[in-house]
Structure formats: structure tokens, C-alpha cells
């Protein structure tokens, strides 16, 4: 097509938009047409709704600060909380996503494992997740890693053993676990980064019995919550 033809087509389209949006309801229709001609732009540039923060500032609502309060069990608002197992150093630091900062779309934990422990039945999530295994000695979080951690992936129950600083990407819907911190020679700094507003899970193997699972080595089994009767 010639340049003149391109200019004519562009002019005709602008004229069509201008004419059809004149009169009552024109502004709303124009917005819809702009969205149709440039899909997704309104979402990309949409600004957060302006709401006041509890401290009276405009952006204070985006800050979650440690208030120095004693850590508590099952605390899904404060940054510091009591860990679920004694094998995790206390207190643990955990950002619980939308329950702590409304509107947040990620959760992340910082936990230091000081002794072997295993848990978790096979499950999936609605959003992507990253499991991050680091050494816990500053400043070198890579070379200070000294542990052996087993993680099972997929419905094939494919076993992977982590022996160095590692980041595991778990796409949404991918089955994973159990997880066995089998050997801890030095403390391990573990992060679970979940790209969802709150940590959800869907168990994929009904009545999975961790007590009968072949761990392939020592297993210090722990279960979240009270023991089953």
C-alpha cells in the first residue's frame, strides 16, 4: 500500500472515531474504541486507587514494619512469628502477602533450618512458586551452604537432591513435595517465594501417608497442625 493510501486509511479511521463518538454517550464509547484499537493499554497504565493510609500519609499503606512485639504462633500479619517446628530457628520472618498488606500479590518466608526435618505431601498451587535454598552465613550465602535436601517433583515423584545453593522454579499447577532437609551440616536459609496474595494448596494424592513413604535416608517427619487422632 502507498504512503498516501496509509494516510487515507489512518485519517478515515480517526474520522470514524470522531464522528461516531459525537453526542450523548460519546465519551464512554470513545474510551471503548480506544481500548479496542490499543488493547491492554488501560490495564498497563491503570493507577492504584487513592485511599488514605492509617498513618495519614498517601503511601504509608505500602509499608509493613516490624513493631518489636514478641513473636506469636500462626501470626499472619506481623513480620516475625514463631516457626512451626523446633528445627527452624526462632523467630522466623515471614511476609504473608495480602493478609499483611492488602492488595499484595506475593508471599515470602525467611526461615533458618538448623536440624534435619521433613514434611509436606504432594500438592499444587494456583500461582508460580520459587523455593530458594541458601547458606545462612554472611556474607557468602552460596559457599556457606552445606546440606543435603531432597525434593520430589511431578506426578512421577522424580527425586532431586540439593547439595549447593539452589533456586527451584515451580510453575503453577506442577505437583511437588515431599521435602526432606535430610542432612544439615550448617544452617540453611530457606525462602519460599509464592506469587499469589495468599498461600493456597491443592493436595493431589488423597490420603498420602508420609509415614510409609520411601524417603531414601533419615526422616524426621513433622506435620503442620495438631497430630491426627
C-alpha positions in Angstrom: 0.0 0.0 0.0 1.3 3.5 -0.8 2.0 6.2 1.8 -0.9 8.1 0.5 -3.1 5.1 1.0 -1.8 4.6 4.5 -2.5 8.2 5.4 -6.0 8.0 3.9 -6.8 4.9 5.9 -5.5 6.4 9.1 -7.4 9.6 8.5 -10.6 7.7 7.7 -10.3 5.7 11.0 -9.8 8.9 13.0 -12.7 10.5 11.3 -14.9 7.5 12.0 -14.0 7.5 15.7 -14.6 11.3 15.9 -18.0 11.2 14.1 -19.4 8.1 15.9 -18.4 9.4 19.4 -20.1 12.8 19.0 -23.2 13.5 21.0 -24.7 11.7 24.0 -22.6 8.8 25.4 -19.7 9.8 23.1 -17.1 9.9 25.8 -17.8 6.4 27.1 -17.9 5.0 23.5 -14.6 6.7 22.7 -12.9 5.0 25.6 -14.2 1.6 24.5 -13.0 2.2 20.9 -9.6 3.3 22.1 -9.3 0.2 24.1 -10.3 -1.9 21.1 -7.7 -0.2 18.9 -5.0 -0.4 21.6 -5.9 -3.5 23.6 -4.5 -3.8 27.1 -3.3 -0.2 27.4 -5.8 0.8 30.0 -4.7 -2.1 32.2 -1.0 -1.3 31.8 -1.3 2.3 32.8 -4.1 1.9 35.4 -3.1 3.8 38.6 -3.8 2.3 42.1 -6.9 3.6 43.8 -6.2 6.5 46.1 -7.1 5.6 49.6 -5.8 7.1 52.8 -3.3 5.2 55.0 -3.8 4.6 58.7 -0.9 7.0 59.5 -2.4 9.8 57.4 0.1 9.6 54.6 -0.6 8.8 51.0 1.7 5.8 50.6 2.1 4.6 54.2 -0.2 1.7 53.4 2.5 0.1 51.3 4.9 -0.2 54.3 4.9 -3.2 56.6 7.2 -2.6 59.6 8.3 -4.8 62.5 6.7 -3.3 65.7 9.1 -5.1 68.0 6.3 -7.3 69.6 7.1 -10.8 70.8 6.6 -13.3 68.1 3.5 -15.4 68.2 2.4 -18.7 66.6 0.3 -18.6 63.5 0.7 -14.9 63.1 -0.2 -13.9 59.5 0.2 -10.2 59.9 3.4 -9.4 61.7 6.8 -10.0 60.1 8.2 -12.1 62.9 6.4 -15.2 64.1 7.1 -18.5 65.9 8.1 -21.3 63.5 6.0 -24.4 63.2 8.9 -26.8 64.1 11.8 -26.6 66.6 14.2 -27.4 63.7 13.6 -23.9 62.4 15.4 -21.1 64.4 13.1 -18.8 66.2 11.7 -16.3 65.4 11.1 -16.8 61.7 10.5 -13.8 59.4 7.5 -14.2 57.1 5.6 -11.8 54.8 2.1 -13.2 54.5 1.0 -11.2 51.4 -2.5 -9.7 51.3 -3.3 -10.6 54.9 -0.4 -8.3 56.0 -0.5 -5.7 53.2 -3.9 -5.6 51.5 -3.5 -5.8 47.7 -0.1 -7.6 47.8 0.4 -10.3 45.3 3.2 -12.3 46.8 4.2 -14.1 50.0 7.8 -14.9 51.1 9.3 -16.5 54.1 12.8 -16.4 55.6 13.5 -19.4 57.7 16.8 -20.8 59.1 16.8 -24.6 59.3 19.2 -25.8 62.0 18.4 -29.5 62.1 17.0 -32.2 59.8 13.3 -32.2 59.3 10.9 -33.4 56.5 7.3 -32.7 55.7 4.7 -31.8 53.0 2.5 -34.1 50.9 2.3 -33.8 47.1 0.4 -30.7 46.1 -0.1 -27.9 43.6 -0.7 -24.1 43.7 -2.7 -21.6 41.7 0.3 -19.4 41.1 4.0 -19.8 40.4 6.3 -20.5 43.3 10.1 -20.4 43.9 11.9 -22.4 46.5 15.3 -20.8 47.4 18.0 -22.7 49.4 20.9 -20.7 50.6 23.6 -21.0 53.2 22.9 -18.9 56.3 26.4 -17.5 57.0 27.0 -13.9 55.9 28.3 -12.5 53.7 28.7 -15.5 51.4 25.3 -17.2 51.2 26.5 -19.5 48.4 29.7 -21.2 49.7 28.3 -21.4 53.2 25.7 -23.9 52.0 26.4 -27.4 53.5 23.4 -29.6 53.5 21.6 -32.4 51.6 17.9 -31.7 50.8 15.6 -34.0 48.9 12.6 -32.6 46.9 10.2 -34.7 44.8 8.7 -33.2 41.7 5.9 -34.0 39.3 3.3 -36.8 39.5 6.2 -39.1 38.5 7.6 -38.4 42.0 11.0 -37.5 40.5 13.6 -37.1 43.2 16.1 -34.2 43.2 18.8 -33.8 45.8 20.0 -30.2 46.6 23.7 -30.1 47.6 24.5 -26.4 46.8 22.8 -23.0 46.8 19.8 -23.6 44.5 16.6 -21.8 43.3 13.8 -24.1 42.2 11.0 -22.7 39.9 7.7 -24.4 40.4 5.2 -23.4 37.7 1.5 -23.1 38.8 -0.2 -26.5 38.7 3.1 -28.5 38.9 2.9 -31.2 41.6 5.8 -31.0 44.1 6.8 -32.4 47.6 7.5 -34.1 49.9 10.6 -32.1 51.1 13.3 -33.6 53.3 16.0 -31.5 54.9 17.9 -34.8 55.3 21.3 -33.6 56.4 22.1 -30.2 57.8 25.8 -29.6 58.4 25.5 -25.9 58.5 22.3 -23.8 59.0 20.2 -23.4 55.8 18.4 -20.1 54.9 15.2 -21.2 53.1 12.9 -18.9 51.2 9.5 -19.9 49.8 8.5 -17.1 47.4 4.9 -17.5 46.2 3.5 -15.2 43.6 -0.1 -15.2 44.9 -1.9 -13.0 47.5 -2.0 -15.9 50.0 -0.5 -19.3 50.1 -3.0 -21.8 48.7 -2.6 -25.5 48.0 -4.4 -28.4 46.4 -3.5 -31.9 47.7 -3.0 -34.1 44.6 -2.7 -37.5 46.3 -5.6 -38.3 48.7 -4.6 -39.9 51.9 -0.9 -39.7 51.1 0.9 -41.4 54.1 4.2 -39.8 54.9 5.0 -42.5 57.5 5.1 -45.1 54.7 6.9 -43.0 52.1 10.3 -44.2 51.0 12.5 -41.2 52.0 15.7 -42.9 50.9 17.5 -41.9 54.1 16.9 -40.4 57.5 13.5 -38.8 58.0 12.5 -36.6 60.9 8.8 -36.4 60.0 6.8 -33.4 61.1 3.2 -32.4 60.2 1.6 -29.0 60.3 -1.1 -28.5 62.9 -2.1 -31.0 65.6 -1.4 -34.7 65.1 -4.2 -36.8 63.6 -6.1 -38.9 66.1 
